[in-house]
Amino acid sequence: MYAMTIPEPGGPDALVWAEVPDPTPGEGEVLIEVAAAAVNRADLLQRQGFYDPPPGASPYPGLECAGRITALGPGVAGWAVGDEVCALLAGGGYAEQVAVPAGQLLPVPAGVDLADAAALPEVTSTVWSNVFMVAHLRPGETLLVHGGASGIGTMAIQLGKAVGARVAVTAGSAEKLAQCAALGAEILVDYREQDFVAEVKAATGGAGADVILDIMGAKYLERNIKALARNGRLAIIGLQGGTKAEINLGALLAKRGAVTATSLRTRPVAEKSAIIAAVREHVWPLVEAGQIRPVIDRRIPLSQAAEGHRVLDAGSHIGKVLLTR
C-alpha cells in the first residue's frame, strides 16, 4: 500500500507519499480501507519531530479516518467485512489501509457521507471526554471554548448547545466568530481585540464560565482561572501557548475551582474504547438527528497532505480539513 511517511522531520514538504508494507490486523483489530482522514494539529507536531506515536502504533500520521472494513482479526465480534466505519487512531490514518482496535470503531452515522465521517471521531471523543465525562457540563451552565472556529471548537459549540448550556467562544476574526454564532455560540470574543475575561464576566453578570475548554495552556492559565465561575472547571487539552506557567493557588482555592489536563492519543485501548462507547451512546443520536454535524473547511487529496498541513499552519480554516482518496 501507499502511506504518508516522514523520512526526516521538517515542514510540510517532509511528508512523502511512499509505498510501505500492508498492515495486518492483530487480535481484536480490524483492517480498514481508508476513504478519508482528517488533519489534526498533533499531525503537524509529529511531522516536525515533536510528537512521536505511542509504542506499537503506526509510524504514519493520522489520528482518525473513515472507510470500509476489509478484514477482521482474531476475536473481533459485532463488525463485518464491508461495514462502513470511522475510527479513532493512535496513528496511521494517512494511508490506504490501517489496522485499528475494534473498540475504537464507530458506524458511519446515518445521513453523513462516508468521507465526511472522518471529521468526527477525534473531535467528538475529545469534547465528550473532557467537557462532559471530566468537567461534567450541565444544562444552564456557561461553557467557554477557546479556538471556537477549530475542529474541536466547532464540535464543542454544537454539543454545548445541544445539552442546554450557554456557549462563549474566542476566535481571531469576524468571519470565524460569525461561523461560531451560526453553530450556536452566544458570547463572541475576538481575542485579538478584546479581553475574554472581561467579556465573559460581563455576559454572565460577573459569574464567569462554569467550564472552560482550553487549547492554549500556559499563556492563558492565569486569565482562565480569573474567568472561572465558582466551582468552575478548566479542562486543558492543548499547549499552543506554552507548557510552563505559575498558578495562583489562592485564586483557584477561592473559586473552589478544578484544573485538569488530558491527552487522547496515548491513552490505553480500554480507555479509548470506553470513550468511543460513550460517544456512540450520547453523541451519535444527535448527529443522526441533524443536531450535530461535522464542519468541514475543505477536502484535499490524501497524496497532497502537505497542503492540508499548510492550511492548519496558516490558521485560516474553520472546522476540519479532510484528506480524501
Secondary structure, 3 states (H helix, E strand, C coil): CEEEECCCCCCHHHCEEEECCCCCCCCCEEEEEEEEEECCHHHHHHHCCCCCCCCCCCCCCCCEEEEEEEEECCCCCCCCCCCEEEEECCCCCCECEEEEEHHHEEECCCCCCCCHHHHCHHHHHHHHHHHHHHCCCCCCCEEEEECCCEHHHHHHHHHHHHCCCEEEEEECCHHHHHHHHHHCCCEEEECCCCCHHHHHHHHCCCCCEEEEEECCHHHHHHHHHHHEEEEEEEEECCCCCCCCCCCCHHHHHHCCCEEEECCCCCCCHHHHHHHHHHHHHHCHHHHHCCCCCCCEEEEEEHHHHHHHHHHHHHCCCCEEEEEEC
